[in-house]
Amino acid sequence: MRLMQVRKGGNGRRIVATDGGESWFVDGFDSVYDLAMAAIASGIGIAELVGATGRGAKAKPAVLLADGKVTSPIEHPDSAHVIVTGTGLTHLGSAATRDAMHQKVAEADEETLTDSMKMFRMGLEGGKPKRGKEGVQPEWFYKGDGSFVAAPGAPLVSPGFAADAGEEPEVAGIYVIGKDGTPFRVGFALMNEFSDHVTERVNYLFLAHSKLRPSSFGPEILLGDLPEDIRGTSRIRRGKKVIFEQPFLTGEANMSHTVANLEAHHFKYPWFRRPGDVHVHCFGTATLSFAAGVRTKKGDVFEIEAGPFGLPLTNPLEIAAKEKIAVKAL
């Protein structure tokens, strides 16, 4: 089952569920966030709760998306309580890239490896621990709160000071925190973990700066377990032309970490278990147009799709004007 969220009137929301080729409006809940919190309170899964409410009117998700009525698939009433984060160096890439990377890492001396390659090797060796064991922690970064998030179809606005504006096609885990501080996974969604790769390449210590950018996820949340092997496509359209198109692989079969290990190292921090908060935690990628030599321009349209997630995630690129910021003493 998949869930999406659409606008209702001025500030209202409605939920659309899709299952078995059919889509319908979910009655009885004002938002996906309310639905998730009700499922926690009831002690049952979200899909079970949706099934128990009965089906409302039929819906056409693609039409709703084309009409600009789709919002992010989960929101918090206060955007400051949405925490957007991610992990990197978690994916193996294509089979050829994977074999080459394994050989390079295995044969290299520790002192000759960059910090990135050391982190990648740590994931290969300890990112998939046996059940009940603690695995190695991944690279981790903060992207912003809910005010940084662009709805599906809405522009991703790159700041005027940015050196690059590049897509990162990923899968994100979507979570809400229960009243007792327990993290609950709502499901998974496609994500464009929009970043500044030129700034990151200057010096890896600039990674934190390069990640403080808007992002977008959705349009739908996939409930249940993440498929082991996900094959998607990332493309960029410039006017009527497709200037970049490349497959991306994700799912644990294509990762050096398990989802459970990435979750454990995120939620081990008590500050990330604040009751009521929403977390959007992306799992990394191995496909970048930047790596293929593409330099994006204002008006380019990013498109990310993968079968299990339903509708594609599409966002145009905008560039903000440069600002002059001056700190004033009080």
N, C-alpha and C positions, 0 to 999 in steps of 0.2 A: 504494500500500500504506500501511496505517496500523498503528501499534503502540500497545499499551497495556500496563500493568503491573498485576498483581494480587498480593494477599497469598497466601503459601503457608505454612501453619503459623504459628508464632510470629513469626519475623522474616524468613522467606524470601520470595522473589518468583518469579513466573512471567510470561512474556511471552505476550501474545495478538496475533496478526497478523490483519489483515483485508484481503482483496483479492478483487475480482471478486464481491462479495456473500457470500463465505465467510470464516469466522473459525475459527482454530485455535490451539492452544497450541504455542509454539515450544520444541522440546526442545534441550538441549545448552548452554543459557546460563542463568545464574542471574538476570540482570537486563538491562534495556535498556542500562545503562552498560557492562556486560561485553560485550554484543553489539556496541556501537559501538566499543569498544577493540579487539575481535577483528577487526572490519572494517578498522580502520586498519592493524593489524598484517598483515592478509592482503592489503592493497592493493586491496580490492574494495568495492563499495557494500553498504550494509546490506541492501537488498532482495535483492540477488544472494546474499548470505550466508544470509539466511533461506530463500531458495529451495533452496539447496544442502543445508540441514540436513534437509529433508523435513518433512512435516506430522505433528504430534502429534494428540491428540484434538481433536474439534470443540469450539468454545467459543461461548458466548452473551454477548457483551459487555454488552448492555443488562441482562441478568439479573445479571451480576457487579457492574455499577454499582449497580443497585437494592439488591443485598444488602450494599453497603458494603465490597466487597472490592477496589475499585480504589484504587491509590496514585497519586501523581504519576507521569507517564509516564517520567520519568528521575530518578534520585537518585544521589548520591555516597555512598560509605560514611561519609564525614565531611561533615556538612552545611555546615561552614565553607568547603568547596571548591565550593560552588554559589554563583555570583555572579549576582544578579538586578538587572538594570538596564533602562533604557528611553530612548526618545527621544520628544519631543513636537513639536507644531506641524508635523506631517509629512503631515497628511491634508487633502483638499480639501472633504470633505463632500458633500452632495447637489449635483446639477447646478445648482440655483438658488442655493444657498449659494456654490458655487464661482464662478459668474459674478459674483455680487455682491462676493465677496471679491477677485476679480481686479480688478474695476473700482475698488474702494475703494483697493486697494494701488497700482494703476497711476496713479491720479489724485492721490494724496496726496503732499504734500511730505515729504521725509525727516524734517524737524524736527517734523512733526505726528503722526508714527506712534509708537505705543507700542513698547517693546522687543519685545513679543510679535509685533506686526505687522511690525516690521523683520525679525525672525527668520523669520517666515512668508514675507516677500518674498524673503529670501535663498534660501530653499528653492525658491521658484518659479523664481528666476533661475539657481540653480546646484546644485540638488539631484539633477539627472539628467544627469551629465556623460557625454560620449561614452566608449566603452570605452577604458581605458588612461589616461584623464584623471582628475585629482583634483577632486571636487566640494566644495561648501561643507559645513562640518561642521554637524550639527544640534544643537538643544538636547539635553542629556544629563542623566540623573539616576540615582542609586543607590537601590535599594529594600531591599536586605538580602541575607542569605545564605540557605542552604537551610532554616534554622530558622524563617524568616519564611513559608515556603511551606505553604499548606493544600492537602491532597489534594482532588481532585474530590469533592464531596458533603460535605466537612468544613466547619465554620464558619470564616468570616473574622471574626476577633476585633479589633474596633476598640478602641484604648486608651482608658482612662477620661478622659484629658485631651483627646481629639480633639473638634473642633468639628463634624465631619461624617464620614459614613461612606458614600462613594459609589463605585459601580462605574465601570469603564472597560473596555468591550469591545474587545479588541485581538487581534492575532496576534503571537506571539512566535517568534523564531528560537531553536532549541535547538542548542547546540554542545558539543563536547568538544575538549580540547586534546591533541594528540598528543605523544609523547615528545620530539620535536624542537621543540616550541613552535608547530607549525602548527595553526591553528583548523580544525576540521572541522564542517560543519553536519550535524546528524543529521536535522533536518526542521523542521516548523513546527507550532505548536499554538495553540488558542484560549487566551486569557488574560484573567482579570479583574484589571486593574492597579488594584486598590482604593486609593483616595486620599482625602485630606481637602480638599475643594474650598473650604470656607469659610476655612480657614487660608490656602490659596493665594491666595484673593481679597483678603485683608487687605493683602497686599503680595507682589508676585511674587518678592521675595527670600526669601519663606518657602516657595518651591517645594520646596526640599530637605527641610524638615520635613514637608510635606504628603505626600511620597512614601514616607517611612519607615513603611510599613504592611505588613501581610501581603498576599499575593497568591495566586492559584491559577491553574494552567494544566493543560490536557488536556481531557478524559480521554485523548485519543489524539494521537499525533504523526503528522502527514502527511509521508511521505517524498517526495523529489523536489522539483521546482520549485514555487514558490508560484504559484497561479493569478493571472492578471493582474487579474481583476475578481471580487471576492468579495462576495456579498450575504448578510448575516447578520441576525439579530434579537437585540436585547437587551431583556429584560423583567424586571420585578420583581413577585413575588407577595407579597401580604399576606393570609395566610389563604387563603380560597378565591377572592379577587379578584386580578386582574391590575391593578396600579395604574400601571404604566408599560410600554409596548411601543413600540419604535421600531426601524426598520431601521438597520443600520450598514454602511458600505461600506469595503472595504479592498482590498489588492492594489495593485500599482504603477499601474494605470489610475486609481486614486482617491487617489494620493499625490503629494506634491511632491518626494519623494526616491526613488531606487531602493533596493532592499534592499542591493545591493552597496555603495552609498555609505554607508548606515548601518553596515554591517558594517565597512567600511574604517576609519571614524572611531572605531569601538569598539575594534577589535583593533590599531590602530596603537600603542596603549600596551603596552609590554612586560609590565607587571604583569598584563595580561589574557591573556597567552599562557603561563601557568604550566602545565607538563605535568600532565595528569590532571584538570584542573579542568573543571567543567561551567558553562556560561553560558546563562542564560535572558534574552534581550534583546528587549523588546517594542517594537513599531514605531509606536505611537501610535493615536489614535482621533479621531473627529469626532462621536461620539454620547455624551451624558451625560444621565442622568435629572436631575442637579442643574441643568443648563441649562434643563430643562423645568419647574423649580420643585418637583421632588419632594424631600422630606426623608425619608430612610430611618429605620426604627425597628428595634429589636431584634426578631428573628423574621422579618423580611423575607427573601425568598429571591431571590437573583440568578440569572438564567438567560441564558446566552449560547450561541447556536447558529449554525452556518453549514454548509451542505451538504458541502463537501469534507472537513470535519474529523470527520464521523461523529457521535458522541454529543454531546449538549449538556454544557456546563460549568455546574454548579449548585452554589451555596454559600449557606447561610443566614448571616444576620448576627447576631453576638453583640457585646455591649458589655462590656468588662472593667471591673472596679471600679477606682476611682481609687486610686493608690498614693502613699504618702509616702516619698520617697527622700531619704536623708540621706547625704552623703559623710563618711566617717570618716577622720581623719588617722592615719597609722601612726607 
